[in-house]
Amino acid sequence: MPEVIVYSTPTCPRCKLIISELQKAGMSCSEKEFTPDVMAECACCTGISTREAPLVQIGSIWIFANDLFDRNGQLLSGWRRNF
């Protein structure tokens, strides 16, 4: 399986939550800083620009915060289908 990378910011509670949930699900992931360079790489690869963390990369697949969380910041019940 390709490496799972969670791009996060230091003060992002949703970032910590998705990392915790991935670990509970038995998935190994690494955490990296969500930077302008990451945003540019994501936009180049997907054609979609985002400034919202967390951003998850699995190989060539990018999963955006709105694929994982609702408008209230709650983890969507079907979040695992993205993995």
ABEGO torsion letter per residue (X at the ends): XBBBBBBBBAABAAAAAAAAAAAAAGBBBBBBBBBAAAAAAAAAAAGBBBABOBBBBBEABBBBAAAABBAAGBBBAAAAAAX
